Amino acid sequence: MGADTVRPKDSGENAERRREQRGWYFYDWAVSVYSTSVLTVFLGPYLTSVAESAADPDGFVHPLGIPVRAGSFFAYSVSLSIVVAVLVMPLAGAAADRSGRKKPLLAVSAYLGAGATAGLFFLDGDRYLLGGLLLVVANASLAVSMALYNAYLPQIAEPDERDAVSSRGWAFGYASGALVLILNLVLYSAHDSFGLDEATAVRICLASAGLWWGAFTLVPLRRLRDRRTAPADGAAPAIGGWRQLVSTLRDMRRHPLTLAFLLAYLVYNDGVQTVISQASIYGSKELGLDQTTLIVAVLLVQLLAVAGALGMGRLARSYGAKRTILGSLVAWTVTIGAGYFLPAGAPVWFFVLAAGIGLVLGGTQALSRSLFSHLVPPGKEAEYFSAYEMSDRGMSWLGPLVFGLTYQLTGSYRDAIVSLVAFFALGFALLARVPVRRAVAAAGNPVPDRI
């Protein structure tokens, strides 16, 4: 009889967990369109062209009186957005864990980012400063919202489910990005038929990503539930959040193996994020490829990333997440190194490069997220995932900065792209030294059979 009374309860808990997981997937579905259509495809080349139209005869713009080569403005704006995110994310994560109210913070950051993205419709003429400002707001908001979103993973998935759940989330995101890119491709390629000029078509594609982001955010906000906790003291939320942040930083020193993983992830994911944000500029400015070719290439990345995320999730079940990630970093190093030698004006070879990136992109990100979820001490999910997101997007300012500085100094996007190989090689060396099974146990979590 005892078993009979427990089984319905377990069944109900499992059903509720599955319902939350399905809602959780939809934030990837909502937000990935920004990463794909805005950050990867359209905004880099378009904002660069706007900056070039505002540049002086030597090709420099002067934000706040600082001489910046127009071709570096986008990369510098990405770096600035990440610095802003670094200042906000830990506070948001600490406040979420103190109150147990992640959903309101997720809603604020998501809709602030969606609104800034929709505002890109007004980016035209020589308004490069407007574009830079909206990029900073949208990208920083994305980073904060993803820290809160990722923090749900340990709460909605059992340890042996997390690789699969995380991989499905990334697959949802890449499927969403592919679908919207197809719509973008139709609008951009046939803009004359719609009575639009090229710039207006691009601005519509940019703004539509913000509308998509905002609309589908409603699904996770309805299905995810807060785990409310009482504050540890009577401090005001903002003051308590800062106190908790200091406590979090101190606490992380007690988990050096978790910090070792974060350091490795910081390095190699800096390379991943920079490739994502700068690939379209490399294709358009260095290889002379048109916007339609870039859209098709990124669409290819999205489609193969779905298969890559799911396929690498299966590999992780056989070989463990760590080994699978290490294998992907070898593939990243080879692929980006080969990108240096791509001939200009040859779309086919750019598509081959895109295919290589797509096959490893989703799996690298999904397995890194699920592996880190095992290294988080129980009860500190949002705080630690804020630190993770600082490594994911929040600390990924160095790659764009290196890319921008390399171009500023050499005038060559080839030199800029090949400089990113160092991030993958060093990340591999650092991750290989992390004893992940010992790190999971040290965090106070059960150690999976294979990790």
Secondary structure, DSSP 8 states (H G I E B T S, - for coil): -HHHHHHHHHHHHHHHHHHHHHHHHHHHHHHHHIIIIIIIIIHHHHHHHHHHHT--TTSEE-GGG--EEGGGHHHHHHHHHHHHHHHHHHHHHHHHHHHS-HHHHHHHHHHHHHHHHHGGGG--TT-HHHHHHHHHHHHHHHHHHHHHHHTTHHHHS-GGGHHHHHHHHHHHHHHHHHHHHHHHHHHHHTTTTTT--HHHHHHHHHHHHHHHHHHHTHHHHHH--------SSS--HHHHHHHHHHHHHHHHTT-HHHHHHHHHHHHHHHHHHHHHHHHHHIIIIIS---HHHHHHHHHHHHHHHHHHHHHHHHHHHHH-HHHHHHHHHHHHHHHHHHHTT--TT-HHHHHHHHHHHHHHHHHHHHHHHHHHHTTS-TT-HHHHHHHHHIIIIITTTHHHHHHHHHHHHH--HHHHHHTTHHHHHHHHHHHHT--HHHHHHHTT----S--
